Amino acid sequence: MSEQRRTPPEAAAAPPHVKNLVRTADVRIVEYTLRPGEANPWHYHSEVTDRVYCLEGLIGVDLREPPARVVLRPGESHEVPVGAVHHVGNAGNGTSRYLLIQALGQYDFIKAG
């Protein structure tokens, strides 16, 4: 089995705290490093699930409906189902890192108001 490595076009433009690790037609894996107080905006995905895997610090995963908050420690993960409005942020006082694993389906990022 041959291994193919591709650098996604957006990798060159990604901020230093975002590392695009894998991107195929139906899988995307990104490493995020967040400073205290940083979070992504509320959003959802129409096809892919999000698996948030904490690498360092504390990561908060917030869901809008029903309202819920999960705080992950290193080695813990949480799955956000397709269509669930959510956001992920640093839930601690120091630097936090997590892997975002998205599959199976076409990636999209739809901001929620």
C-alpha positions in Angstrom: 0.0 0.0 0.0 1.5 3.3 -1.0 1.3 6.4 1.2 0.3 9.7 -0.4 0.9 13.0 1.4 -0.9 16.0 0.3 -0.6 19.5 1.7 -4.0 21.2 1.6 -4.0 24.6 -0.1 -5.2 26.3 3.1 -2.3 24.9 5.2 0.1 27.6 3.9 -2.4 30.3 5.0 -3.3 28.7 8.4 -2.5 30.7 11.5 0.5 29.4 13.5 -1.9 28.0 16.2 -3.7 25.8 13.6 -2.0 22.8 12.0 -3.8 21.0 9.1 -2.7 17.4 9.5 -5.0 15.4 7.1 -7.5 16.4 4.5 -9.2 14.0 2.1 -12.5 14.0 0.4 -14.3 12.8 3.6 -11.8 13.2 6.5 -10.2 16.2 8.1 -7.8 16.3 11.1 -6.6 19.6 12.5 -4.6 20.4 15.6 -5.6 23.7 17.4 -3.6 25.5 20.1 -5.7 28.0 22.1 -4.6 30.7 24.5 -6.8 31.3 27.6 -10.2 32.7 26.5 -9.9 31.7 22.8 -12.8 29.8 21.2 -14.2 29.3 17.8 -17.6 30.8 16.9 -20.9 29.0 17.3 -21.4 26.8 14.2 -22.6 23.4 12.8 -21.8 21.0 10.0 -24.3 19.5 7.6 -22.5 16.3 6.9 -19.5 15.7 9.2 -19.3 14.8 12.9 -16.7 16.4 15.1 -14.6 14.4 17.4 -12.7 16.7 19.8 -9.7 15.0 21.4 -7.9 17.0 24.2 -4.1 16.9 24.0 -3.1 19.6 26.6 -4.9 21.8 29.1 -8.7 21.9 29.3 -11.0 22.1 26.3 -14.6 23.1 26.6 -17.2 21.8 24.1 -20.5 23.7 24.3 -23.7 22.6 22.7 -26.6 24.9 22.1 -29.6 22.5 22.0 -30.0 21.1 24.5 -27.6 23.3 26.4 -24.7 21.3 27.6 -21.0 21.8 28.4 -18.3 19.1 28.4 -14.8 19.9 29.7 -12.1 17.6 28.4 -8.8 16.8 30.0 -5.8 15.3 28.1 -6.7 11.9 26.6 -10.5 12.6 26.7 -12.7 13.1 23.7 -16.2 14.1 22.8 -18.3 13.6 19.7 -20.5 16.4 18.3 -23.2 14.9 16.0 -24.0 16.3 12.5 -26.2 19.4 12.7 -25.5 20.2 16.4 -24.8 23.9 17.0 -21.6 24.0 19.1 -18.3 25.7 19.8 -15.0 24.6 21.2 -12.7 26.7 23.4 -10.0 26.9 26.0 -11.6 26.1 29.4 -8.4 26.6 31.4 -6.0 29.3 32.4 -3.0 28.1 30.3 -2.5 27.0 26.8 -4.7 24.2 25.6 -4.4 22.0 22.5 -6.8 19.6 20.8 -7.2 17.5 17.7 -10.4 18.0 15.7 -11.3 14.9 13.7 -14.1 15.3 11.2 -15.6 12.5 9.2 -17.4 11.0 7.1 -18.6 13.5 4.6 -17.9 16.8 2.9 -16.6 19.4 5.3 -18.5 22.6 5.8 -18.5 25.3 8.5 -21.9 27.1 8.9 -21.9 29.9 11.4 -24.9 30.0 13.7 -26.4 33.3 14.9 
